[in-house]
Amino acid sequence: MTLNFDWRVLRHPLYTLGLALVALHLLIAIGAPLISPFDPIELIGARTEAPSANFWLGTDVLGRDYFSRLLHGGRMALLVAFTGVLISVFLGSLTGIACAYLRGPFDHAIMRLVDVKLALPGILFIALFVTGLGESAPVLVALIGLVYMPGVIRIVRAQAITQISLDYVRAAQLRGESAAAIIWREVYPNTLDIIFVEFAIRMSHAVLLLSSMSFLGLGISPPTPDWGLMVSEGVGQMSFAPWLVLAPALFISTLVLGLNFGAEALAAALGVDASRGKVG
Amino acid sequence: MLTAILRRVGSSAGVLLLLTALVFVATEVLPGDAVLNSLSSDDFSLMSEEEVQALRAEYGLDKPAVQRYGEWLLGVLGGDLGHTIMANTPVASLIAYPIRNSLLLGAVVAAVAIPLALLLGMAAAYWQRRWPDKIASGASILGYSIPEFASGNFLILCLAIWVPVFPAVISAFTDAPPNELLALSFLPVITVVFGSVAHLLRLVRGGFLEALNSDYVERARLTGVPEWRLVLRHALPASVIPALSYAALYVAGLLQGIVVVEKVFGYPGLGLVLIDAVNAREVAVVQAIALLSAVTVVVFNLLADLAIALLDPRVRHAHSFLRSP
């Protein structure tokens, strides 16, 4: 294990802000059932009621407590994104290292597949499969996993190629260790820094992509509270109840902003170059 | 050089061929098949086994998958994208105008975003860590953190509802003339530009910084080359190259932004057709749009690689500029 965190980066105010935003969002997401005044999917009030002492942000078009829905709105997206990205980063990094170590036809075949996937924008990829398989959470997790795997494979492969040229890999080969053992016990721990940063960057992409899919009606489906869905549901009432759109928009934006600054903080703390933006 | 170009074109064609397989496989993972999915359960229970079989034969679903892939691919290559199940209209005629409208939106966005990103990226690098850099970096972080559906609706609220300057929803028909569409599209364009300028700006800034600190710019500066010439003639071409090598990701990101923004503003483009098609489970339409997007990404990536070969003397004089496509 060669993970050396240099937490002096926390002196940078924007990095601190990012990590604080992520921590706050995680607290809200985990604690939502405890701190919400009402059940987020129960119809308890009149339709689109104005904010009151009882319903702090009023009710939505169906008469559900908007404040409770807002607090719950990131849970499903975070859970799906976290699981999907975990799958894509774990499998993607092992595949990338295997490509770098084995080279030859295996590497060539995988890299062609990576090129094919990278040519198809994430929204189109998900739309293509959702058309047949529907928008259930397991399908979305699998699709998020597939969408981000090629990018992870590419980045980790490039990093692993440098690692494999180093003496410790040669030493392991001379000890007679198998390819699987070298990939898992030697190279994998030494690329963990870049893998951690990949995870953080892909989390921000995945949360943004998922909420966009939900906004389009192709992601998380009702009645689950989700900020993307809530924005699309609130558009009709925007002229007289603008908070129905503004509040979820603010929540999703601060979450992605926090994840982006958090990823940069992590990259800086680990000394990894992370000058890459969204998409993929 | 020519063989290298041909080989590069060949590998793009190979990627596209594999993509058609991926797009086809996506429909093969359907539980049931296209016919069963297009029928409601009521219809289905009323139909006899023979009727269902006849319907499947009509859509060619009784043939083996490889044969269907071959026939579908030949059709696509010949411009036949299939028919919709519900209304039996040819997909090609359904998406013709939306393609034009989305290309129009994309072209206008690129025409604004690319010069803007160059300008801001150069300014940010030239005045590194001074206020132009801070403003550009701050704006770009916001640009790629705020989803288009949030920024787009925020703009509608500010500039169409509170201060009604622009239309909130684009009321033009799908076959409206381009100038009519453009006149209504100020907010959609701004929304996509805001989201897509950020990534490009960072790449330009990085490339420009590297060029400014390079030996050849230092040498030019010492020989008394004027500052403006140094920036425009020596550093600018070098800063464009790293941005060009991300062309595929940029175009893919732009396409995603356009899909979302079309939904936000009701812009009559491919994104709206796509969303309707997914909801109606019109597989042929989704396939066609996915394939078209992929072709766009691959073609722009190819063009960008050729442009790099022309711009970068290191690549121009190398034996092969083939990196992965």
Interface residues (C-beta under 8 A of the other chain):
Chain A: M111 R112 L113 V114 D115 V116 K117 L118 A119 L120 P121 G122 I123 L124 F125 A127 L128 F129 V130 T131 G132 L133 S204 L208 L209 S211 S212 F215 L216 G217 L218 G228 V231 S232 V235 M238 S239 P242 V245 L246 A249 L250 I252 S253 V256 L257 N260 F261 S275 G277 K278 V279 G280
Chain B: G14 V15 L16 L18 L19 L22 V23 A26 T27 V29 L30 P31 N37 S140 I141 L142 Y144 S145 I146 P147 E148 F149 A150 N153 F154 I156 L157 I161 A198 H199 R202 L203 G206 A248 L249 Y250 A252 G253 L255 Q256 V259 V260 K263 L274 I275 A277 V278 N279 R281 E282 V283 V286 Q287 I289 A290 S293 A294 V297 V298 N301 S324 P325
